[in-house]
């Protein structure tokens, strides 16, 4: 039961019934009409701009049109009051009976309340993290991991068919550097003194177990092997161990991908996939031989004034055309990106979402250009950039990690504060804005710690259930029983306001999914938790408002329906964010 969709239909029908609309049917367009909570709750429960949007095409005065629409609701039992405000906003205050029915419906649906058909089964690929398999996940990867995973959960809840994908960058220069780094650790495991790790190699202690594992499997045989054979073994074993570590780190953060796509697949069989992608682009007229103009400023050392095989990306929205083949005949990284997009396109996705770090901002236009060229604008492509995370401890910056030698690892953060705290706090700010993460603040038990505040609200609901069962042991607190209970005692303004906040959940879900903004879920959950805690506090001063009333069984049952509705939405929202919904907090 989506309150705002329901009244959108009712308002549309009321407008269509007006004489002025029937006389000017062609001029009536509902596309810009909104139905939403008013900015000031004192004005009512829902508000619409219908009169202001339609007044001009209908050649009517906005306030007069609003009054005419309001008159259509005079006999609607679900509407207690209508009012016109400002230049023509039409506000509705709903009757308690409507809120009581909505509460029953939430109880019936439980944590499925708010699920939407917005996505209509459209296939969406969300690619996120995709860190090079050269070491453990660090806190810089953490935000993209959480944003991507929560967005995928949100889209699935909103009716999309979602695949979560990780692109393994297991080809290229960084893998060669990794192989040389592991060879040092292998020699160290054999007893050789290797000294300080040379500049340019990976210095972290996380490669020590890789060297030990290679020693256990091969003894000293790798030392006498042919270089190509040895490097292949080092590469394959090391990537496998790095990916196992990355999967473990992600699992600790409650992140699980459906697909792990290896870049090596694009280079297999003589780089068949890349050649095929370039041939397709050439056939479509997107590839040509030519020279690129010199870049502005100082020329890079590898810039060459020569004919190249270029992607005509400026014709599909990019700033410059992009090289596909290097001077030595090998393919560019961009060529692999093109082939990877072709692979996704062939898998039949309607939409592709890339969640990247802020340092990848230069990739946005070229990815969008590839999408237009490959799909002919049939595929919607979205690139979300996650800004940096700065770590603090009691206000002091946290900089280094003993394990990595260079950065704070994701696992260190999760082990200290818990995955739920990490995930919720990574979502408690727009991904396009920098985030300060203070270990002390995310573990304190106060209203200033959003994750604690929301989880405590869910636990408080279950505490109320336990209290009610102690008072009335035979109470049936299942969702179905509460949905069929008498909820008419729910009439107090504070109770109806709490139901009203619950009713905003489906609308928020659709808006967040449409805008690819999972942070909205975290913001909403905090608001709902605040509404619950505020109502709870009122019960301290007004005993009649307490959820459990030992002298009135009927009131207690009705309020259990209200609490069940709040708990259901808190649980659904926390599941989307990937955060636990505890029933007790100690």
ROVEXKOL-128231 format. One line per 4 residues: number of its first residue (from 0); their letters; for each residue y, x, z of C-alpha. Coordinates in pm, 1 decimal. Each point is the difference from the previous one (the first is absolute). Layout:
# residues N
NUM	A	Y,X,Z; ... .
END
This chain:
# residues 586
0	XXXX	0.0,0.0,0.0; 309.3,176.5,-127.0; 302.0,-175.8,150.5; 243.2,133.5,-257.0 .
4	XXXX	-217.3,-79.8,-300.8; -54.1,-347.5,139.4; 372.5,-67.6,29.8; 73.3,168.4,-331.0 .
8	XXXX	-213.3,-272.3,-161.1; 158.1,-274.2,208.8; 352.9,116.2,-81.6; -81.5,32.6,-370.7 .
12	XXXX	-136.6,-355.7,0.9; 305.2,-128.4,185.3; 231.1,164.1,-252.8; -195.1,-136.3,-296.5 .
16	XXXX	39.0,-350.7,145.0; 381.8,16.4,-9.7; 177.6,-197.9,-271.6; 222.6,294.8,-87.6 .
20	XXXX	-307.2,214.9,-64.0; -180.1,-258.9,-210.1; 311.8,-27.4,-213.0; 22.8,381.8,-42.8 .
24	XXXX	-365.9,98.0,5.1; 41.3,291.7,-239.2; 263.9,154.9,228.4; -225.1,1.8,307.6 .
28	XXXX	-166.8,336.8,58.9; -168.8,72.5,332.9; -59.4,373.7,-57.2; 287.4,113.0,223.3 .
32	XXXX	-59.2,-259.2,269.1; -105.1,150.4,335.2; -151.2,-152.8,311.0; 14.1,232.5,299.7 .
36	XXXX	81.3,23.6,370.4; 374.2,-27.9,60.7; 174.2,313.6,122.7; 103.0,-185.2,314.3 .
40	XXXX	-284.3,-198.8,156.1; 258.9,-232.1,153.7; 48.0,-145.4,-348.9; -359.7,-122.0,-26.4 .
44	XXXX	-350.8,106.4,-91.8; 31.4,40.2,-377.1; 287.9,30.4,-242.6; 40.7,-35.2,-375.2 .
48	XXXX	268.0,105.2,-246.9; -108.7,-275.5,-242.3; 334.3,-182.1,-11.3; 200.5,317.3,-68.3 .
52	XXXX	-239.4,117.7,-270.9; -12.3,-335.3,-180.9; 353.5,-126.1,51.2; 153.8,175.8,-300.4 .
56	XXXX	-264.9,-91.7,-262.1; -3.2,-356.6,134.9; 384.5,-9.8,4.7; -3.8,-108.7,362.9 .
60	XXXX	170.7,103.6,324.2; -240.7,220.5,204.9; 56.3,-176.5,332.0; -25.3,-343.1,-160.1 .
64	XXXX	-321.1,104.8,-171.8; -136.7,133.8,330.7; 78.3,-331.3,168.2; -179.0,-185.9,-279.9 .
68	XXXX	-309.7,221.3,38.6; 9.7,-45.2,378.5; 2.2,-377.1,-42.9; -336.4,23.6,-177.9 .
72	XXXX	-153.7,118.8,329.8; 127.4,-288.3,210.7; -347.9,-154.5,19.1; -197.7,326.0,23.2 .
76	XXXX	-169.5,-6.9,340.3; -32.3,377.8,-2.5; 376.6,50.9,-14.4; 187.2,-62.2,324.2 .
80	XXXX	344.0,87.7,-129.6; 184.4,123.4,-309.9; 342.3,161.0,-13.5; 227.6,156.9,-258.1 .
84	XXXX	169.8,327.8,86.5; 259.0,222.4,-164.7; 39.3,-34.9,-375.7; -314.8,-208.4,-34.3 .
88	XXXX	-297.8,143.3,190.5; -241.9,-276.8,91.4; -173.4,49.2,335.0; -303.2,-183.3,140.5 .
92	XXXX	-121.9,-31.6,354.4; -364.2,-101.5,6.5; -163.3,-254.0,226.6; -235.4,123.2,274.4 .
96	XXXX	-290.9,-176.2,-171.4; 32.1,232.4,-298.9; -17.8,309.2,220.8; -297.8,-143.5,184.6 .
100	XXXX	-189.8,-53.0,-327.8; 89.3,350.2,-110.9; -131.2,141.1,328.1; -327.1,-185.2,-52.0 .
104	XXXX	-29.3,140.9,-350.6; 54.4,357.2,123.5; -268.9,-53.2,264.3; -234.9,-126.8,-269.4 .
108	XXXX	59.7,297.2,-230.7; 19.9,264.9,272.0; 74.6,349.8,-127.0; -30.4,-128.8,-358.5 .
112	XXXX	324.9,-189.4,45.1; 257.6,141.2,-238.0; -245.9,104.8,-269.4; 151.9,-68.1,-338.0 .
116	XXXX	-96.2,-56.3,-360.4; 311.3,185.3,-112.6; -206.1,275.1,-164.4; -225.8,-245.7,-182.5 .
120	XXXX	-276.4,262.2,-12.2; 206.4,253.6,-199.4; -161.5,344.0,8.1; 212.4,260.1,177.0 .
124	XXXX	-66.7,370.6,45.1; 178.7,160.8,293.7; -20.6,379.3,-12.1; 116.3,177.7,311.6 .
128	XXXX	-36.3,327.3,192.8; -163.6,195.4,-287.2; 67.3,326.9,184.3; -128.7,325.5,-148.0 .
132	XXXX	-344.0,77.2,152.5; 126.1,332.5,130.7; 22.2,-75.5,371.0; 24.3,-265.9,268.3 .
136	XXXX	230.4,-297.5,-30.6; 340.4,67.8,152.2; 254.4,-240.3,144.5; 184.9,-4.0,-332.7 .
140	XXXX	-304.9,-167.1,-156.2; -25.8,-242.2,291.2; 282.8,-230.7,-96.1; -115.5,-44.7,-358.9 .
144	XXXX	-353.9,-62.4,123.7; 114.5,-276.3,234.5; 246.2,-158.8,-243.8; -254.7,0.0,-283.2 .
148	XXXX	-281.0,-136.4,214.6; 212.7,-271.4,160.9; 142.1,-99.9,-339.1; -352.6,-32.1,-140.6 .
152	XXXX	-99.3,-215.6,299.9; 311.6,-212.4,-45.2; -63.4,-57.4,-370.5; -362.1,-95.4,66.3 .
156	XXXX	118.8,-249.9,263.9; 241.7,-141.5,-258.8; -274.8,-68.5,-253.3; -15.8,316.6,-211.2 .
160	XXXX	-322.9,182.8,-83.6; 75.4,347.6,128.5; -161.0,341.0,-42.0; 110.8,284.3,226.4 .
164	XXXX	-16.5,328.6,-189.2; 26.3,370.3,84.9; 59.4,246.2,-283.6; -166.2,332.3,81.9 .
168	XXXX	208.2,285.7,-140.9; -303.0,227.4,-31.6; 107.4,190.3,-311.9; 279.9,246.4,-59.7 .
172	XXXX	163.4,301.1,158.9; -14.2,-127.0,358.8; -380.2,-12.0,-19.0; -11.8,359.7,-122.5 .
176	XXXX	214.4,100.4,299.5; -229.8,-197.8,230.1; -304.8,176.7,-142.6; 151.5,344.1,64.1 .
180	XXXX	99.1,-106.8,352.1; -354.1,-114.5,78.5; -145.3,323.1,-134.2; 196.7,185.9,267.7 .
184	XXXX	-137.5,-230.4,270.5; -351.5,48.9,-137.2; 38.0,376.3,24.0; 137.1,-45.4,351.2 .
188	XXXX	-306.0,-206.4,93.7; -217.7,288.3,-122.4; 172.9,228.5,252.7; 266.8,159.1,-216.2 .
192	XXXX	346.8,49.2,145.8; 234.2,-174.0,-239.8; 328.1,54.3,184.9; 301.1,-220.0,-63.6 .
196	XXXX	-44.4,-264.5,-268.5; 194.5,116.1,-308.7; 311.0,-194.6,-96.8; -74.8,-277.0,-248.2 .
200	XXXX	-343.3,-82.9,143.1; -80.5,-277.1,248.5; 17.6,149.7,351.9; -123.0,-289.3,215.2 .
204	XXXX	-297.1,31.8,235.9; -150.3,-313.0,-158.0; -159.2,223.6,-267.6; -195.4,200.4,259.1 .
208	XXXX	-280.8,-262.6,21.4; -22.5,3.9,-382.2; -64.2,374.0,5.4; -260.3,-47.0,273.9 .
212	XXXX	-173.4,-275.1,-197.7; -15.2,218.9,-311.4; -149.3,283.3,204.3; -261.1,-237.2,146.8 .
216	XXXX	-98.2,-122.3,-348.6; 18.2,320.3,-204.0; -2.2,290.7,242.0; 172.1,288.2,-180.0 .
220	XXXX	-131.0,-92.9,-345.9; 338.1,-125.2,-122.8; 132.5,357.5,13.1; -234.0,114.5,-275.5 .
224	XXXX	31.2,-305.5,-225.5; 176.3,-13.4,-333.5; 365.3,-101.8,51.8; -25.2,-327.1,-192.0 .
228	XXXX	-319.4,-106.9,176.6; 138.8,91.6,341.5; 335.6,-171.8,-60.8; -173.7,-319.5,-112.5 .
232	XXXX	-201.4,-5.9,323.2; 305.1,75.3,211.7; 201.6,-268.5,-176.1; -261.3,-275.2,22.3 .
236	XXXX	-103.6,67.8,360.2; 357.7,37.6,119.2; 130.1,-315.0,-169.4; -294.0,-196.2,142.4 .
240	XXXX	75.7,125.0,351.5; 374.0,-55.8,-35.8; -52.9,-354.9,-122.1; -241.3,-68.4,285.6 .
244	XXXX	271.8,117.6,239.2; 264.0,-210.9,-176.1; -222.5,-308.2,8.1; -56.6,58.6,371.3 .
248	XXXX	373.1,38.7,63.2; 72.8,-320.0,-192.2; -276.3,-187.9,182.4; 161.0,101.8,330.2 .
252	XXXX	314.1,-171.3,-130.1; -206.3,-306.7,-98.4; 51.4,71.5,-370.7; -294.0,-48.3,-235.2 .
256	XXXX	29.2,21.2,-378.3; -219.1,-190.9,-244.1; 19.2,262.4,-276.4; 25.2,379.9,3.4 .
260	XXXX	86.2,114.7,-351.9; -54.8,367.8,-77.5; 244.8,175.1,-232.2; -294.5,210.3,-118.6 .
264	XXXX	-126.5,-308.8,-185.1; 303.4,25.4,-226.9; -85.6,363.3,-82.2; -373.9,-55.8,-50.0 .
268	XXXX	-169.0,29.8,-341.3; 267.4,222.7,-141.2; 280.1,-212.2,147.0; -118.1,-296.9,-203.6 .
272	XXXX	196.1,-258.0,202.0; 328.9,185.4,-44.5; -55.5,53.0,-372.8; -83.0,-366.9,-41.9 .
276	XXXX	316.4,-107.9,184.2; 221.5,224.5,-213.9; -170.1,-122.4,-315.7; 69.8,-360.6,104.2 .
280	XXXX	365.4,77.6,64.3; 21.0,179.6,-334.0; -152.5,-298.1,-179.7; 260.2,-227.0,161.8 .
284	XXXX	283.1,228.7,-114.5; 88.5,139.1,342.4; -81.7,368.4,-73.1; 178.3,246.5,-226.7 .
288	XXXX	52.6,370.4,-60.3; 343.1,126.0,90.2; 225.2,208.4,221.5; 147.6,-96.3,333.0 .
292	XXXX	365.6,79.0,70.7; 48.3,269.5,265.9; 28.9,-137.5,353.3; 343.1,-3.3,157.8 .
296	XXXX	92.0,294.1,219.7; -206.3,318.1,25.3; -302.1,3.0,-228.3; -338.5,13.9,176.9 .
300	XXXX	-211.6,305.2,-74.8; -269.2,-201.9,-176.8; 236.5,-187.9,-232.4; -72.5,61.0,-367.3 .
304	XXXX	209.4,-82.9,-306.5; -290.5,-107.3,-218.5; -163.5,-298.5,-164.3; -215.8,-191.7,245.5 .
308	XXXX	-218.9,-309.0,9.6; 228.5,-249.7,173.1; -28.2,-351.7,137.2; 288.3,-206.9,-135.7 .
312	XXXX	72.2,-127.0,350.2; 375.2,-47.2,-48.3; -81.4,-297.6,-223.5; -175.3,-170.1,292.5 .
316	XXXX	255.8,61.7,273.2; -34.7,366.0,103.2; 282.3,255.2,20.8; -164.7,264.2,-219.5 .
320	XXXX	-304.6,28.3,-221.5; -299.1,157.8,175.4; -222.9,287.8,-116.4; -370.3,-78.2,-23.9 .
324	XXXX	-138.2,339.9,-107.1; 99.4,346.3,125.6; 63.3,301.9,-222.3; -347.8,133.6,81.7 .
328	XXXX	-158.7,-321.3,-130.0; -88.6,-142.0,340.7; 113.6,-343.2,111.1; 293.7,-55.9,234.6 .
332	XXXX	-30.4,-177.0,333.9; 184.0,-288.1,-159.5; -272.0,-32.0,-264.4; -251.1,-51.7,280.9 .
336	XXXX	230.1,-265.6,150.7; -2.0,-181.9,-334.9; -378.9,14.2,-19.0; -29.6,-125.9,357.2 .
340	XXXX	223.3,-298.4,-77.0; -210.5,-74.0,-308.6; -309.2,-1.0,219.8; 157.7,-250.8,240.0 .
344	XXXX	122.8,-212.4,-288.5; -351.8,-9.5,-143.8; -124.8,-128.6,335.6; 203.5,-315.0,-54.6 .
348	XXXX	269.6,8.7,265.7; 292.9,-237.6,-33.7; 214.4,204.9,233.8; -3.6,361.8,113.7 .
352	XXXX	179.4,123.6,309.0; 55.2,366.9,81.1; 103.3,91.6,355.2; 153.4,348.3,-13.4 .
356	XXXX	199.6,231.2,221.9; 376.3,19.1,-41.7; -37.6,342.5,-164.5; -169.8,-173.2,-295.8 .
360	XXXX	309.4,-195.4,-99.6; 5.6,182.8,-334.2; -334.0,-158.5,-91.1; 127.1,-356.9,4.4 .
364	XXXX	158.7,-23.1,-345.1; -278.0,191.2,-172.3; -267.6,-222.9,156.4; 192.0,-310.0,-100.9 .
368	XXXX	30.7,140.5,-352.9; -375.4,61.2,-15.8; -66.7,-356.0,118.7; 221.4,-147.3,-270.7 .
372	XXXX	-148.8,215.3,-274.1; -364.7,-44.3,98.1; 2.1,-369.5,92.7; 282.2,-129.0,-214.6 .
376	XXXX	161.1,-144.4,314.3; -316.5,-197.5,78.9; -49.2,185.8,328.2; 253.3,-18.1,281.3 .
380	XXXX	53.0,343.8,151.9; 166.1,58.0,336.4; 70.9,336.2,162.6; 81.5,-2.2,372.1 .
384	XXXX	152.9,315.2,146.4; -52.5,71.6,369.3; 271.1,199.8,171.1; -65.9,280.5,245.1 .
388	XXXX	-130.7,-37.4,354.7; 151.0,218.6,271.8; -204.5,53.5,314.3; 158.3,18.9,344.3 .
392	XXXX	-121.5,30.5,356.5; 254.1,-134.9,249.3; 269.2,55.2,-259.2; -100.1,358.2,-81.4 .
396	XXXX	-131.9,80.0,-351.2; -372.5,75.8,-37.2; -53.8,255.2,-274.0; -326.9,192.6,-3.4 .
400	XXXX	-375.2,-50.2,28.2; -252.4,255.6,114.9; -267.0,-154.2,-217.8; 186.1,8.0,-330.9 .
404	XXXX	222.4,299.4,59.5; 286.1,-176.4,-177.9; 29.7,-368.6,88.3; -98.3,-270.3,247.3 .
408	XXXX	-321.7,-164.0,-114.9; -55.3,-372.5,-27.3; -303.0,26.6,230.3; 206.7,165.1,274.7 .
412	XXXX	246.4,-288.6,-4.5; -272.9,-267.2,-2.0; -197.9,169.5,276.7; 306.0,8.8,224.0 .
416	XXXX	141.3,-351.8,-38.3; -273.3,-202.6,-173.7; -30.8,-135.0,-351.6; 158.3,-336.2,83.8 .
420	XXXX	317.6,157.3,132.8; 23.4,232.2,-299.1; -54.7,-274.9,-254.7; 236.0,-254.7,149.9 .
424	XXXX	280.8,250.4,52.2; -37.3,132.9,-354.7; 63.2,-357.2,-115.8; 281.7,-75.3,240.5 .
428	XXXX	258.5,127.1,-243.8; 35.4,-41.5,-376.8; -195.7,270.0,-180.7; 313.2,88.0,-196.8 .
432	XXXX	174.0,108.9,321.8; -70.6,316.6,205.6; -204.1,-56.0,316.0; 28.5,169.9,338.9 .
436	XXXX	-330.2,-10.7,189.5; 24.3,87.8,369.1; -333.2,44.3,180.2; 153.4,-107.3,332.6 .
440	XXXX	152.5,-321.7,-129.9; -309.7,-123.5,-186.4; -210.3,24.3,315.7; 238.4,-158.9,248.2 .
444	XXXX	-76.2,-352.9,117.0; 325.0,-180.2,-65.8; 178.2,-234.1,-235.5; 148.0,307.8,-168.2 .
448	XXXX	-349.8,94.9,-122.0; -71.2,-255.0,-276.4; -374.8,53.3,-23.8; -48.0,-41.1,375.9 .
452	XXXX	224.0,-307.8,0.0; -197.4,-170.6,-278.2; -344.1,96.7,129.6; 100.8,-112.9,347.5 .
456	XXXX	97.5,-339.3,-142.3; -349.1,-41.9,-146.9; -161.3,113.0,324.6; 226.7,-238.0,194.4 .
460	XXXX	-126.8,-292.1,-210.7; -357.3,83.1,95.7; 102.7,40.1,362.2; 130.4,-357.5,-17.7 .
464	XXXX	-335.1,-114.9,-140.7; -184.3,166.7,287.5; 235.9,-159.5,252.2; -51.0,-343.6,-157.2 .
468	XXXX	-380.7,39.1,13.7; 21.0,94.2,366.8; 205.6,-312.0,68.9; -203.5,-231.9,-226.6 .
472	XXXX	-343.6,163.2,-57.6; -115.8,-268.8,-243.9; 291.0,43.5,-243.9; -99.8,57.8,-362.4 .
476	XXXX	246.5,258.7,-127.1; -141.3,31.1,-349.4; 239.2,-39.1,-288.1; -167.4,-317.2,-125.7 .
480	XXXX	5.9,-164.4,342.9; 368.5,81.5,48.9; 81.1,-119.5,-353.7; -148.1,-339.1,90.0 .
484	XXXX	160.2,-15.3,345.3; 303.4,-211.3,91.1; 294.0,231.5,-66.5; 275.2,-257.5,56.6 .
488	XXXX	102.4,160.8,333.6; 146.9,285.5,-207.8; 355.8,-129.3,-9.6; 216.6,245.0,190.2 .
492	XXXX	261.4,177.7,-213.9; -133.6,341.5,103.2; -353.8,-96.6,-97.6; 113.8,-138.6,-335.4 .
496	XXXX	200.1,318.5,-66.1; -313.5,207.0,61.1; -196.7,-217.9,-242.8; 285.8,42.6,-245.9 .
500	XXXX	-36.9,378.6,14.5; -374.6,-38.0,-64.9; 82.3,-221.0,-299.1; 202.5,280.7,-160.6 .
504	XXXX	-313.4,215.5,-41.6; -121.9,-131.6,-341.1; 347.9,31.4,-149.9; 38.0,352.5,135.1 .
508	XXXX	-340.8,99.0,-142.0; 91.5,-112.1,-350.3; 342.4,164.1,11.8; -144.9,327.2,130.1 .
512	XXXX	-277.4,0.4,-260.1; 238.5,-83.4,-283.0; 238.1,278.0,105.6; -274.8,253.1,85.3 .
516	XXXX	149.1,27.1,349.4; -268.8,22.8,269.9; 263.9,94.5,258.8; 100.8,-367.6,0.0 .
520	XXXX	-328.6,-83.5,170.0; 72.4,240.1,285.3; 354.5,-134.4,39.4; -125.2,-360.4,6.9 .
524	XXXX	-270.7,76.3,257.1; 259.6,147.5,232.2; 213.7,-313.6,-36.4; -298.1,-226.0,69.8 .
528	XXXX	-98.9,210.3,302.5; 356.2,-23.5,128.9; -5.0,-379.4,-41.1; -324.7,-22.7,198.5 .
532	XXXX	117.8,229.2,279.0; 332.1,-186.2,22.0; -176.5,-334.5,33.2; -232.6,148.8,262.2 .
536	XXXX	300.3,116.0,202.3; 149.7,-349.7,-10.3; -315.0,-123.7,171.8; 86.5,214.6,299.4 .
540	XXXX	319.1,-198.9,54.3; -128.3,-337.7,-120.5; -358.3,-55.4,124.2; -38.5,-300.0,-230.6 .
544	XXXX	9.7,236.1,-300.0; -285.5,221.6,116.3; -295.5,15.0,-234.7; -251.8,-85.9,272.9 .
548	XXXX	80.0,-297.7,221.4; -262.2,-60.0,269.2; 132.8,-351.5,54.9; 3.3,-109.1,-365.4 .
552	XXXX	-309.2,65.1,-208.8; 143.2,-169.3,-311.8; 311.5,218.0,-0.8; -214.0,309.0,48.1 .
556	XXXX	-221.9,-87.0,-297.8; 299.2,-59.5,-225.9; 152.7,330.6,99.9; -328.5,177.2,-59.6 .
560	XXXX	36.8,-121.3,-359.8; 342.4,161.1,-15.3; -128.1,326.2,148.3; -299.4,-2.0,-235.0 .
564	XXXX	234.8,-36.3,-297.6; 213.6,293.7,113.9; -305.3,217.5,70.7; -147.8,-81.4,-343.0 .
568	XXXX	312.7,110.2,-184.1; 41.0,313.0,212.9; -360.4,93.6,-75.6; 35.5,-65.0,-374.4 .
572	XXXX	318.5,204.4,-17.7; -141.4,287.8,202.8; -305.9,5.6,-226.0; 227.9,35.5,-302.7 .
576	XXXX	177.1,294.3,161.3; -338.7,147.7,92.5; 77.2,-14.7,372.4; -237.1,-119.6,272.8 .
580	XXXX	60.0,-340.6,159.1; -119.2,58.8,358.5; -95.5,-288.0,227.8; 72.3,209.5,307.6 .
584	XX	237.6,286.8,69.2; -37.1,227.1,300.1 .
END
